[in-house]
Amino acid sequence: MTTILIVEDDDSIRNNLSRLLTLEGFDILAANNGVQALEQLLAHPCDVVISDVNMPQMDGLELLRRVRADGDLASIPFMLLTALDDRASTRRGMTAGADDYLAKPFTRVELLDALDGLLRKRERLNASVQTAVTDHEERLRLAFAASLGAGQSSPGLDLSTRVVMHMPGDAAVDQVLQATVLFSDIRNFTSLADKLTSSEVAELLSVYFDRACEPILKNGGRHLKFVGDGVMTLFADSLSGSPLPAARRGISAALAMALAAHEFRSWLQHRFADRGLPPFAIGVGLHCGEVSICRIGSSHTKETTPIGDTVNVAARLETSSKELGWTVVASQAVLKSAGEGVQTGGMTALEVRGKGGYLDVAEITGLVTGDDDKLHGMASLTERAAEISAAVQINSEITARAVKGALTSALASFRSHSFKPGEQSVRLKGYRVTRKLAEGGMTAVYLAVREADGMPVVLKVLDATGKSATTNLSRFIQEYALMSKIDHPNVIRIYDQGFTDDHAYIAMEFFERGDLRRELNAGMTQVRVLQVLTQVAGALVTIHDTGIIHRDLKPENLMLRADGTVAVADFGIAKSTLVATDLALTKTHHGEIVGTPYYLSPEQAGGRAVDARADLYSLGVMMYEMLTGMRPYKAETLELLLAHHLNAPTPELPASHVRLQPLLNSLMAKKPNQRPASALELLQILNRLTS
């Protein structure tokens, strides 16, 4: 229901208005003067204000000014009631931001017509705002989609491509001034966002921007604008009471932002431990010159945006920071205007797109501050804290949806792609997908080429939109989180991973020779078996030292490289033993079997807690199969097979392998404490056998 606040000191007029509008179906609030009205608005914001002009304590014009000055109330439609001959008040009211006025006395029809016009205007405004937000989010999504398709050598997502730098058709220039423009962006943002949920992306941005904005505001930054994972602001002498040069304040803010980013990195590592996040870093570009402040919207809902060549060049310098390996890049114009004490590193000349020329730039590494800097460099943050906090929150949520939407679209498109000869290939973050290798259930596997060096890779893509989506997505994410911890030549190499609410992918090593099953079926010599066992044992040393139990070792999870070495793969049901909450997960629920039945340890078969020695049992089962070509236990039902793992004696090896029987007995012992104490002990045994 639409709520209308009537502000009128004449009781009869106020009561008549209230009664009339109540009969029309409106919810009515009433106040005797501007003071009461403002108190009500702050406690209960309404949809429309109808106010008399001449009232005691606070008149209608002052109430209007207070409403328009409050960020939470400024967009409320405001109608003034004026005397028929009070044109001066009417003119002052419209200048102050009133949406309409009604001269007393007025008829019921006149009142309702005026009110209908205000409500329609509000609907158009809300629709316009929603359209603007939707358009902004779509521009971000398309920009992030372009970033996902970029090659590894791409300099990143240029912040300037996400900001309207030209003059919109419905805009007007408020002012033209000399200013220093600061652009900052998070490097490799899409790689960070890939490994977090939408809410976590929004949280990351909110916390970071809260920290990054503090030095901007302290140094007098104005026209602060958030654009996805980037921020733009400008410093101008005419906008600040500080005697310090605008360029100097811009440099001070940029260096403080770099420090804030460094400190934020610790928060990020603590908050999202074990996610395999890439290092957090930012780039900052600074340039000074003429800037136009473009105004879009009505008088009390206007949005101002700095535009012009100076803004574009600053954005170009920010983009170049990654190419140069610098954090803060500033033009010579900024250095010249900043005064003494600016410390620099490297210097070079950059080509400025669209200008056909080069710009001298420098790496900013420090600023020697004097008494004036310390005296005038700190501005109050309280007056804009709420405004900035709200802007950060809105931008963070929009950006999270945009970047996740871009990844969802990219991954979903794989399913519908036919990969026919001559058809344009699909691309994802520097990988060009060439063909589908396999598909089953919710997972599809694709062959791709890393464009940076032509190396073939496998993209494993999960579509978790069906039943058990949350469980399957969590397991898929966990697989990457565990594998990314391990660095060993006999463990599969993982290059990248990303996920949304219902899609995920892992980019991993490609094995042209496939898994060990084909070699096993063809027959393996004792020397080759010991070679494979030694390589797997070495991998398990690192895996177990990292705190991970594989829980599903089998020939299909041992991949063959071109040189014959093996690599342990598929950590989909592996568990970490380092996190307290994961310890309980290593024990299966009653009746639940985790792992491939032919290679299960007795403790897995019995649903008991497992430790690293469960992997050694599975390796013993594979040892028997590699030496004999047969599995140690066979059964017609799963229950009988599990019973063999729990109770059946270890089978005897053929006479040609009798020297390895003690090792097999040890690995396949029913009790974990009768097996080698660790993978390292097993590796030492194998080294003695092969020496």
C-alpha positions as CSV (number, residue, x, y, z in Angstrom):
1,M,0.0,0.0,0.0
2,T,1.2,3.5,-0.9
3,T,2.0,5.6,2.2
4,I,1.6,9.4,2.1
5,L,2.9,11.8,4.8
6,I,0.7,14.9,5.1
7,V,2.4,17.9,6.8
8,E,0.0,20.7,7.6
9,D,-0.4,22.9,10.7
10,D,-4.1,23.6,9.9
11,D,-6.0,20.8,11.6
12,S,-9.0,21.1,9.4
13,I,-7.0,20.9,6.1
14,R,-4.8,18.1,7.5
15,N,-7.8,16.0,8.6
16,N,-9.7,16.6,5.4
17,L,-6.7,15.5,3.3
18,S,-6.2,12.5,5.5
19,R,-9.9,11.4,5.3
20,L,-10.0,12.0,1.5
21,L,-6.9,10.0,0.7
22,T,-7.8,7.2,3.1
23,L,-11.0,6.7,1.2
24,E,-8.9,6.4,-1.9
25,G,-7.0,3.5,-0.4
26,F,-3.8,5.2,0.7
27,D,-2.1,4.7,4.0
28,I,-1.8,8.1,5.8
29,L,0.8,9.5,8.2
30,A,0.3,13.1,9.5
31,A,2.5,15.8,11.1
32,N,1.8,19.3,12.3
33,N,5.1,20.8,11.2
34,G,8.5,20.1,9.6
35,V,10.2,18.9,12.8
36,Q,7.5,16.2,13.4
37,A,7.6,15.3,9.7
38,L,11.3,14.8,9.7
39,E,11.2,12.6,12.8
40,Q,8.5,10.4,11.2
41,L,10.4,10.1,7.9
42,L,13.5,9.0,9.6
43,A,11.6,6.4,11.6
44,H,9.2,5.4,8.8
45,P,10.1,6.4,5.2
46,C,7.0,6.9,3.1
47,D,6.2,7.0,-0.7
48,V,5.1,10.6,-1.0
49,V,5.3,13.8,1.1
50,I,2.5,16.5,0.7
51,S,3.6,19.5,2.7
52,D,2.3,23.0,3.4
53,V,4.9,25.8,3.0
54,N,4.2,28.1,5.9
55,M,4.4,26.3,9.2
56,P,5.9,26.9,12.7
57,Q,9.2,25.6,13.9
58,M,10.2,24.2,10.5
59,D,8.5,25.3,7.3
60,G,7.9,23.2,4.2
61,L,10.9,24.7,2.3
62,E,13.3,23.8,5.1
63,L,11.8,20.3,5.4
64,L,12.3,19.9,1.6
65,R,15.9,20.9,1.9
66,R,16.5,18.4,4.7
67,V,14.8,15.6,2.8
68,R,16.8,16.2,-0.4
69,A,20.1,16.3,1.7
70,D,19.4,12.9,3.2
71,G,20.7,10.0,1.0
72,D,18.0,7.6,2.3
73,L,15.1,10.1,1.8
74,A,16.3,12.2,-1.2
75,S,14.3,10.3,-3.9
76,I,10.9,10.6,-2.1
77,P,8.4,12.6,-4.3
78,F,7.6,15.9,-2.6
79,M,4.5,18.0,-3.3
80,L,4.2,21.6,-1.8
81,L,0.9,23.2,-0.9
82,T,1.0,26.9,-1.5
83,A,-1.4,29.8,-1.4
84,L,-2.8,30.8,-4.7
85,D,-0.8,34.1,-4.8
86,D,2.4,32.8,-3.2
87,R,4.4,32.5,-6.4
88,A,7.7,33.2,-4.6
89,S,7.4,30.2,-2.3
90,T,6.4,28.1,-5.3
91,R,9.5,29.2,-7.2
92,R,11.8,28.6,-4.2
93,G,10.3,25.2,-3.7
94,M,10.7,24.0,-7.2
95,T,14.3,25.3,-7.2
96,A,15.0,23.3,-4.0
97,G,13.8,20.1,-5.6
98,A,10.0,19.9,-5.2
99,D,8.4,17.6,-7.7
100,D,5.1,19.4,-7.9
101,Y,3.0,22.0,-6.2
102,L,-0.7,22.5,-5.6
103,A,-2.3,25.9,-5.0
104,K,-4.9,26.2,-2.2
105,P,-7.8,25.9,-2.4
106,F,-7.9,22.8,-4.6
107,T,-10.5,20.3,-5.6
108,R,-10.4,16.5,-5.0
109,V,-9.8,15.9,-8.7
110,E,-6.9,18.3,-8.8
111,L,-5.3,16.6,-5.8
112,L,-5.7,13.1,-7.1
113,D,-4.4,14.1,-10.6
114,A,-1.3,15.7,-9.0
115,L,-0.8,12.7,-6.8
116,D,-1.2,10.3,-9.7
117,G,1.5,12.2,-11.6
118,L,3.9,12.0,-8.7
119,L,3.4,8.2,-8.3
120,R,3.8,7.6,-12.0
121,K,7.0,9.7,-11.9
122,R,8.3,7.6,-9.0
123,E,7.5,4.4,-10.9
124,R,9.4,5.7,-14.0
125,L,12.3,6.6,-11.7
126,N,12.4,3.2,-10.0
127,A,12.2,1.5,-13.4
128,S,15.0,3.7,-14.7
129,V,17.2,3.0,-11.7
130,Q,16.5,-0.8,-12.1
131,T,17.2,-0.6,-15.8
132,A,20.5,1.2,-15.1
133,V,21.5,-1.4,-12.5
134,T,20.6,-4.2,-14.9
135,D,22.4,-2.6,-17.8
136,H,25.5,-2.1,-15.6
137,E,25.4,-5.7,-14.4
138,E,25.1,-6.9,-18.0
139,R,28.1,-4.7,-19.1
140,L,30.1,-6.2,-16.3
141,R,29.0,-9.8,-17.2
142,L,30.0,-9.3,-20.8
143,A,33.3,-7.7,-19.7
144,F,34.1,-10.6,-17.4
145,A,33.0,-13.0,-20.2
146,A,35.6,-11.4,-22.4
147,S,38.2,-11.8,-19.7
148,L,37.4,-15.5,-19.3
149,G,38.0,-15.9,-23.0
150,A,41.3,-14.0,-23.0
151,G,44.6,-15.6,-23.5
152,Q,47.0,-16.1,-20.6
153,S,49.2,-13.3,-22.0
154,S,46.3,-10.9,-21.8
155,P,47.0,-7.8,-19.6
156,G,43.7,-8.4,-17.8
157,L,40.3,-6.9,-17.7
158,D,40.8,-3.2,-18.6
159,L,38.8,-1.1,-16.1
160,S,38.2,1.5,-18.8
161,T,36.1,-0.9,-20.8
162,R,33.6,-1.1,-17.9
163,V,33.1,2.6,-17.5
164,V,31.1,4.9,-19.8
165,M,33.9,7.3,-20.9
166,H,31.9,9.2,-23.6
167,M,29.2,11.8,-23.0
168,P,25.8,10.1,-22.7
169,G,23.0,11.7,-24.8
170,D,20.9,12.6,-21.7
171,A,23.8,14.0,-19.7
172,A,25.0,17.5,-18.9
173,V,28.4,18.8,-17.9
174,D,28.3,20.2,-14.3
175,Q,31.9,21.5,-14.4
176,V,35.3,21.2,-16.1
177,L,38.3,21.2,-13.8
178,Q,42.0,20.3,-13.5
179,A,42.3,17.1,-11.5
180,T,44.4,14.0,-10.9
181,V,42.5,10.8,-11.7
182,L,43.2,7.5,-9.9
183,F,42.2,4.2,-11.3
184,S,42.7,1.0,-9.3
185,D,41.9,-2.6,-10.2
186,I,42.3,-6.1,-8.7
187,R,44.7,-8.2,-10.8
188,N,43.5,-11.7,-11.8
189,F,40.1,-11.0,-10.3
190,T,38.3,-13.6,-12.3
191,S,40.8,-16.3,-11.1
192,L,40.1,-15.2,-7.6
193,A,36.3,-15.2,-8.1
194,D,36.3,-18.6,-9.8
195,K,37.3,-20.2,-6.5
196,L,34.7,-18.5,-4.3
197,T,30.9,-18.6,-4.1
198,S,28.9,-15.6,-5.1
199,S,28.4,-14.5,-1.5
200,E,32.1,-14.9,-0.8
201,V,33.0,-12.8,-3.8
202,A,30.8,-10.1,-2.5
203,E,32.3,-10.4,0.9
204,L,35.8,-10.2,-0.5
205,L,35.0,-7.0,-2.5
206,S,33.2,-5.4,0.5
207,V,36.1,-5.9,2.9
208,Y,38.7,-4.9,0.4
209,F,36.9,-1.7,-0.8
210,D,36.3,-0.7,2.8
211,R,40.0,-0.7,3.4
212,A,40.9,0.7,0.0
213,C,38.5,3.7,0.3
214,E,40.0,4.9,3.6
215,P,43.2,6.4,2.1
216,I,41.2,7.8,-0.8
217,L,38.9,9.7,1.5
218,K,41.6,10.7,3.9
219,N,43.5,12.3,1.0
220,G,40.4,14.2,-0.3
221,G,39.3,12.0,-3.1
222,R,36.0,12.9,-4.7
223,H,33.5,11.5,-7.2
224,L,34.4,8.0,-6.0
225,K,33.0,5.4,-8.4
226,F,33.0,1.6,-8.0
227,V,33.1,-0.4,-11.3
228,G,33.2,-4.2,-10.7
229,D,36.5,-5.0,-9.0
230,G,37.9,-1.5,-9.7
231,V,37.6,2.0,-8.3
232,M,38.0,5.4,-9.8
233,T,38.3,8.7,-8.0
234,L,39.8,12.1,-8.6
235,F,41.7,14.7,-6.6
236,A,41.3,18.4,-7.4
237,D,42.4,21.5,-5.7
238,S,39.0,23.1,-6.3
239,L,37.2,20.2,-4.5
240,S,39.4,20.2,-1.4
241,G,40.3,22.6,1.3
242,S,43.7,21.0,1.6
243,P,46.7,23.2,0.5
244,L,48.5,20.1,-0.7
245,P,48.7,19.6,-4.5
246,A,46.0,17.3,-5.9
247,A,48.7,15.1,-7.6
248,R,50.5,14.7,-4.3
249,R,47.4,13.6,-2.5
250,G,46.7,11.2,-5.4
251,I,50.1,9.6,-5.0
252,S,49.7,9.4,-1.2
253,A,46.3,7.6,-1.6
254,A,47.8,5.2,-4.2
255,L,50.7,4.2,-2.0
256,A,48.4,3.8,1.0
257,M,46.0,1.6,-1.2
258,A,49.0,-0.6,-2.1
259,L,49.8,-1.0,1.6
260,A,46.1,-1.8,2.4
261,A,46.1,-4.4,-0.4
262,H,49.2,-6.0,1.2
263,E,47.5,-6.2,4.6
264,F,44.3,-7.4,3.0
265,R,46.2,-10.3,1.6
266,S,46.7,-11.7,5.1
267,W,43.0,-11.5,5.8
268,L,42.2,-13.2,2.5
269,Q,44.6,-16.1,3.2
270,H,43.1,-16.6,6.7
271,R,39.5,-16.3,5.5
272,F,39.8,-18.6,2.5
273,A,42.5,-21.0,3.6
274,D,43.0,-24.1,1.5
275,R,41.1,-22.7,-1.5
276,G,44.2,-22.4,-3.7
277,L,43.6,-18.7,-4.4
278,P,46.1,-16.9,-6.6
279,P,48.1,-14.1,-4.8
280,F,46.1,-10.9,-4.2
281,A,47.5,-7.8,-5.9
282,I,46.2,-4.5,-7.3
283,G,47.4,-2.1,-9.9
284,V,47.0,1.7,-9.7
285,G,47.2,4.3,-12.5
286,L,47.5,8.1,-12.0
287,H,47.3,10.9,-14.6
288,C,46.3,14.6,-14.4
289,G,44.7,17.1,-16.7
290,E,41.3,18.4,-17.7
291,V,38.3,16.4,-16.5
292,S,34.6,17.0,-17.2
293,I,32.1,16.1,-14.5
294,C,29.1,14.6,-16.3
295,R,25.7,14.8,-14.7
296,I,23.1,12.2,-15.4
297,G,19.5,12.1,-14.0
298,S,17.2,14.5,-12.2
299,S,18.3,17.2,-9.8
300,H,17.9,15.1,-6.7
301,T,18.8,11.7,-8.1
302,K,21.7,12.7,-10.3
303,E,24.8,10.6,-10.7
304,T,28.1,12.3,-11.5
305,T,30.8,10.6,-13.6
306,P,34.2,12.1,-14.5
307,I,34.9,11.7,-18.2
308,G,37.5,12.8,-20.7
309,D,41.0,12.0,-22.0
310,T,42.6,12.3,-18.6
311,V,40.3,9.6,-17.2
312,N,41.0,7.3,-20.2
313,V,44.7,7.7,-19.9
314,A,44.6,7.0,-16.1
315,A,42.7,3.8,-16.9
316,R,45.4,2.9,-19.5
317,L,48.1,3.4,-17.0
318,E,46.3,1.1,-14.5
319,T,46.1,-1.6,-17.2
320,S,49.8,-1.2,-18.0
321,S,50.8,-1.8,-14.3
322,K,50.6,-5.6,-14.7
323,E,52.5,-5.5,-18.0
324,L,55.3,-3.5,-16.4
325,G,55.3,-5.4,-13.1
326,W,54.7,-2.1,-11.1
327,T,52.0,-1.5,-8.5
328,V,51.6,2.3,-9.0
329,V,52.1,3.9,-12.4
330,A,52.0,7.7,-12.8
331,S,52.5,10.0,-15.7
332,Q,55.3,12.6,-15.7
333,A,52.5,15.2,-15.5
334,V,51.6,13.8,-12.1
335,L,55.2,13.7,-10.9
336,K,55.7,17.3,-12.0
337,S,52.7,18.5,-10.1
338,A,53.2,16.5,-6.9
339,G,56.2,18.4,-5.5
340,E,59.3,17.1,-3.8
341,G,59.8,13.8,-2.1
342,V,58.2,11.5,-4.7
343,Q,60.3,8.3,-4.9
344,T,60.4,6.4,-8.2
345,G,61.7,3.2,-9.6
346,G,61.6,2.4,-13.3
347,M,60.7,4.8,-16.0
348,T,59.4,4.1,-19.6
349,A,57.2,5.5,-22.3
350,L,53.8,3.9,-23.0
351,E,51.8,4.1,-26.2
352,V,48.4,5.7,-25.4
353,R,45.6,4.1,-27.4
354,G,43.7,6.4,-29.7
355,K,46.3,9.2,-29.3
356,G,48.9,8.0,-31.7
357,G,51.7,9.0,-29.3
358,Y,53.7,8.0,-26.2
359,L,53.5,9.1,-22.6
360,D,56.4,9.1,-20.2
361,V,55.5,7.2,-17.0
362,A,57.3,6.2,-13.8
363,E,56.9,3.6,-11.1
364,I,56.0,5.2,-7.8
365,T,57.7,3.5,-4.9
366,G,57.4,6.0,-2.0
367,L,56.7,9.5,-0.8
368,V,58.8,11.5,1.7
369,T,56.3,13.4,3.8
370,G,56.9,16.7,5.4
371,D,55.1,18.7,8.2
372,D,52.5,20.1,5.7
373,D,51.6,16.5,4.6
374,K,51.1,15.4,8.1
375,L,49.1,18.5,9.1
376,H,46.8,18.6,6.1
377,G,46.7,15.1,4.6
378,M,44.0,13.6,6.8
379,A,40.4,14.4,6.2
380,S,37.3,13.3,8.2
381,L,35.8,10.0,7.0
382,T,32.6,10.1,9.1
383,E,30.6,12.4,6.8
384,R,30.6,9.9,3.9
385,A,31.0,6.6,5.7
386,A,27.4,5.5,5.3
387,E,27.3,6.6,1.6
388,I,30.5,4.8,0.7
389,S,29.5,1.6,2.7
390,A,26.2,1.4,0.8
391,A,27.9,1.9,-2.6
392,V,30.5,-0.8,-1.8
393,Q,27.8,-3.3,-0.8
394,I,25.7,-2.7,-3.9
395,N,28.7,-2.9,-6.2
396,S,30.0,-6.0,-4.6
397,E,26.8,-7.9,-5.0
398,I,26.4,-6.8,-8.6
399,T,30.0,-7.7,-9.4
400,A,29.6,-11.1,-7.8
401,R,26.5,-11.9,-9.9
402,A,28.2,-10.6,-13.0
403,V,31.4,-12.6,-12.8
404,K,29.7,-15.8,-11.7
405,G,27.1,-15.3,-14.5
406,A,29.9,-15.0,-17.0
407,L,31.5,-18.2,-15.9
408,T,28.1,-20.1,-15.8
409,S,27.4,-19.0,-19.4
410,A,30.9,-20.1,-20.6
411,L,30.7,-23.5,-19.0
412,A,27.1,-24.1,-20.0
413,S,28.0,-23.4,-23.6
414,F,30.3,-26.4,-23.7
415,R,27.4,-28.8,-23.5
416,S,25.7,-27.4,-26.6
417,H,28.9,-27.1,-28.7
418,S,29.2,-29.8,-31.4
419,F,33.0,-29.4,-32.0
420,K,32.5,-30.0,-35.8
421,P,35.4,-29.4,-38.2
422,G,35.5,-25.8,-39.2
423,E,33.3,-24.6,-36.3
424,Q,34.7,-21.9,-34.2
425,S,36.2,-23.3,-31.0
426,V,35.1,-22.4,-27.6
427,R,37.6,-20.8,-25.2
428,L,38.0,-20.4,-21.5
429,K,40.6,-18.4,-19.7
430,G,43.4,-19.0,-22.1
431,Y,42.3,-22.6,-23.0
432,R,40.9,-23.4,-26.5
433,V,38.6,-26.4,-26.3
434,T,39.0,-28.8,-29.2
435,R,36.9,-31.9,-28.6
436,K,34.9,-33.8,-26.0
437,L,36.7,-36.8,-24.6
438,A,34.0,-38.4,-22.4
439,E,30.7,-37.6,-20.7
440,G,28.8,-39.3,-17.9
441,G,26.2,-38.2,-15.5
442,M,26.9,-34.6,-14.5
443,T,30.6,-34.5,-15.6
444,A,32.0,-34.0,-19.1
445,V,35.7,-34.1,-20.0
446,Y,37.2,-32.1,-22.8
447,L,40.5,-31.9,-24.5
448,A,41.9,-28.3,-24.7
449,V,45.0,-26.5,-25.7
450,R,46.7,-23.9,-23.5
451,E,47.1,-21.0,-25.9
452,A,50.1,-19.6,-24.2
453,D,52.4,-22.6,-25.1
454,G,50.2,-25.0,-27.1
455,M,50.3,-27.6,-24.3
456,P,47.3,-30.0,-24.3
457,V,45.2,-30.1,-21.1
458,V,42.0,-31.7,-19.9
459,L,39.0,-29.6,-18.8
460,K,36.8,-31.5,-16.5
461,V,33.4,-29.7,-16.3
462,L,30.6,-30.4,-13.8
463,D,27.0,-29.4,-14.4
464,A,25.4,-29.7,-10.9
465,T,22.0,-28.4,-11.7
466,G,20.2,-31.7,-10.9
467,K,19.7,-33.7,-7.7
468,S,22.5,-33.8,-5.1
469,A,23.9,-30.6,-6.7
470,T,25.3,-29.2,-3.5
471,T,27.0,-32.5,-2.5
472,N,28.5,-33.1,-6.0
473,L,29.7,-29.5,-6.3
474,S,31.3,-29.6,-2.9
475,R,33.1,-32.8,-3.7
476,F,34.3,-31.3,-7.0
477,I,35.6,-28.1,-5.3
478,Q,37.3,-30.2,-2.6
479,E,39.1,-32.3,-5.2
480,Y,40.8,-29.2,-6.6
481,A,41.5,-27.8,-3.1
482,L,43.3,-31.0,-2.1
483,M,45.2,-31.5,-5.4
484,S,46.4,-27.9,-5.4
485,K,48.3,-28.5,-2.2
486,I,50.4,-31.4,-3.7
487,D,53.6,-30.8,-5.7
488,H,55.1,-34.1,-6.7
489,P,56.3,-35.5,-10.1
490,N,54.0,-38.6,-9.6
491,V,50.9,-36.6,-8.9
492,I,48.7,-35.2,-11.6
493,R,49.3,-31.5,-12.3
494,I,46.4,-29.1,-11.8
495,Y,46.5,-25.8,-13.6
496,D,43.2,-24.0,-12.7
497,Q,39.7,-24.4,-11.3
498,G,36.6,-22.3,-11.1
499,F,33.0,-22.8,-10.0
500,T,29.6,-21.0,-9.8
501,D,26.5,-22.1,-7.8
502,D,25.8,-25.0,-10.2
503,H,28.8,-25.3,-12.6
504,A,32.5,-26.0,-12.0
505,Y,35.6,-26.9,-14.0
506,I,39.2,-28.1,-13.4
507,A,42.0,-27.7,-15.9
508,M,44.5,-30.5,-15.4
509,E,47.3,-32.5,-17.1
510,F,46.4,-34.5,-20.2
511,F,47.6,-38.1,-20.5
512,E,47.7,-39.3,-24.0
513,R,48.5,-42.9,-23.0
514,G,45.5,-43.0,-20.6
515,D,45.6,-45.0,-17.3
516,L,47.4,-48.0,-16.1
517,R,44.6,-50.5,-16.9
518,R,45.7,-51.0,-20.5
519,E,49.3,-51.8,-19.5
520,L,48.1,-54.0,-16.7
521,N,45.8,-56.1,-19.0
522,A,48.7,-56.5,-21.5
523,G,50.9,-58.0,-18.7
524,M,53.6,-56.4,-16.6
525,T,57.1,-57.6,-15.6
526,Q,58.2,-57.7,-12.0
527,V,60.7,-55.0,-12.7
528,R,57.9,-52.7,-14.1
529,V,55.6,-53.5,-11.2
530,L,58.3,-52.5,-8.7
531,Q,58.9,-49.4,-10.7
532,V,55.3,-48.4,-10.6
533,L,55.0,-49.2,-6.9
534,T,58.0,-47.1,-6.1
535,Q,56.6,-44.1,-8.0
536,V,53.2,-44.4,-6.3
537,A,54.8,-44.8,-2.9
538,G,56.9,-41.7,-3.4
539,A,53.7,-39.8,-4.4
540,L,51.9,-41.1,-1.3
541,V,54.7,-39.8,0.9
542,T,54.0,-36.3,-0.2
543,I,50.2,-36.8,-0.3
544,H,50.1,-38.1,3.2
545,D,52.5,-35.5,4.5
546,T,50.1,-32.9,3.1
547,G,47.5,-34.4,5.4
548,I,45.5,-36.2,2.6
549,I,44.2,-39.7,2.3
550,H,43.4,-40.7,-1.3
551,R,40.9,-43.5,-0.4
552,D,40.4,-44.6,-4.0
553,L,43.7,-45.9,-5.4
554,K,43.1,-48.2,-8.4
555,P,44.6,-48.7,-11.8
556,E,42.1,-46.3,-13.4
557,N,43.5,-43.5,-11.1
558,L,47.1,-44.1,-12.1
559,M,47.8,-42.2,-15.3
560,L,50.6,-42.9,-17.7
561,R,52.8,-40.1,-19.1
562,A,54.7,-40.5,-22.4
563,D,57.9,-41.4,-20.7
564,G,56.2,-44.3,-18.8
565,T,56.1,-42.6,-15.4
566,V,52.8,-42.8,-13.5
567,A,50.8,-40.0,-11.8
568,V,48.2,-40.4,-9.1
569,A,44.9,-38.8,-10.1
570,D,41.3,-38.4,-9.1
571,F,41.1,-37.0,-5.6
572,G,37.3,-36.8,-5.7
573,I,36.7,-38.8,-2.5
574,A,40.0,-37.9,-0.8
575,K,39.9,-36.4,2.6
576,S,42.0,-34.0,4.6
577,T,43.1,-35.1,8.0
578,L,44.5,-31.7,9.0
579,V,41.2,-30.0,9.6
580,A,39.3,-30.9,12.7
581,T,35.9,-31.0,10.9
582,D,37.4,-33.4,8.3
583,L,38.5,-36.0,10.8
584,A,34.9,-37.1,11.3
585,L,34.5,-37.4,7.5
586,T,37.2,-40.0,7.2
587,K,34.8,-42.4,8.9
588,T,31.9,-43.5,6.7
589,H,28.4,-43.7,8.0
590,H,27.0,-47.2,8.7
591,G,26.4,-49.0,5.4
592,E,28.1,-46.4,3.3
593,I,31.0,-47.6,1.1
594,V,33.5,-45.0,-0.1
595,G,35.9,-46.1,-2.8
596,T,36.0,-48.9,-5.5
597,P,35.0,-52.2,-3.8
598,Y,37.8,-54.3,-5.4
599,Y,40.4,-52.1,-3.8
600,L,38.9,-51.2,-0.5
601,S,40.8,-51.6,2.7
602,P,39.1,-53.7,5.5
603,E,38.5,-50.6,7.5
604,Q,36.7,-48.9,4.6
605,A,34.7,-52.1,4.0
606,G,33.7,-52.2,7.6
607,G,32.7,-48.5,7.7
608,R,35.4,-47.7,10.3
609,A,37.7,-44.7,10.6
610,V,40.6,-44.7,8.1
611,D,44.1,-43.3,8.1
612,A,46.9,-43.2,5.5
613,R,47.5,-46.9,5.8
614,A,44.2,-47.5,4.0
615,D,46.0,-46.3,0.8
616,L,48.8,-48.8,1.4
617,Y,46.2,-51.7,1.4
618,S,44.8,-50.5,-1.9
619,L,48.3,-50.4,-3.3
620,G,48.8,-54.0,-2.1
621,V,45.7,-55.1,-4.0
622,M,47.0,-53.4,-7.2
623,M,50.4,-55.0,-6.6
624,Y,48.8,-58.5,-6.7
625,E,46.8,-57.6,-9.8
626,M,49.8,-56.1,-11.6
627,L,51.9,-59.3,-10.9
628,T,49.2,-61.8,-11.7
629,G,46.7,-60.1,-14.0
630,M,43.9,-61.0,-11.6
631,R,42.3,-59.3,-8.6
632,P,42.9,-61.0,-5.3
633,Y,39.3,-61.3,-4.4
634,K,36.2,-62.1,-6.5
635,A,32.6,-62.5,-5.4
636,E,29.1,-62.6,-6.9
637,T,27.8,-59.9,-4.6
638,L,29.1,-56.7,-3.0
639,E,28.5,-58.1,0.5
640,L,30.6,-61.2,-0.2
641,L,33.4,-59.0,-1.7
642,L,33.5,-56.8,1.4
643,A,33.6,-59.9,3.5
644,H,36.7,-61.1,1.7
645,H,38.4,-57.8,2.4
646,L,37.5,-58.2,6.0
647,N,38.3,-61.8,6.6
648,A,39.9,-63.7,3.7
649,P,43.6,-64.5,3.8
650,T,46.0,-62.8,1.5
651,P,46.3,-64.9,-1.7
652,E,49.6,-66.5,-2.7
653,L,51.8,-65.1,-5.5
654,P,53.1,-67.4,-8.3
655,A,56.5,-69.0,-7.6
656,S,58.2,-66.4,-9.9
657,H,57.2,-63.6,-7.6
658,V,57.6,-65.5,-4.3
659,R,60.3,-63.0,-3.0
660,L,57.6,-60.3,-3.0
661,Q,55.1,-62.3,-0.9
662,P,56.2,-60.8,2.4
663,L,55.7,-57.3,1.1
664,L,52.2,-58.3,-0.2
665,N,51.3,-59.8,3.1
666,S,52.4,-56.7,4.9
667,L,50.5,-54.3,2.6
668,M,47.3,-56.4,2.6
669,A,47.3,-57.1,6.4
670,K,43.7,-56.9,7.8
671,K,44.8,-54.7,10.7
672,P,46.3,-51.3,9.8
673,N,49.0,-51.6,12.5
674,Q,50.4,-54.7,10.8
675,R,51.1,-52.8,7.5
676,P,54.1,-50.5,6.9
677,A,53.8,-47.6,9.3
678,S,53.9,-45.1,6.5
679,A,54.4,-44.6,2.8
680,L,58.0,-43.6,3.6
681,E,58.6,-46.9,5.2
682,L,57.1,-48.7,2.2
683,L,59.4,-46.6,-0.1
684,Q,62.4,-47.7,1.9
685,I,61.4,-51.3,1.6
686,L,61.0,-51.0,-2.2
687,N,64.3,-49.2,-2.6
688,R,66.0,-52.2,-0.8
689,L,64.2,-54.7,-3.1
690,T,65.3,-52.9,-6.3
691,S,68.8,-52.0,-5.2
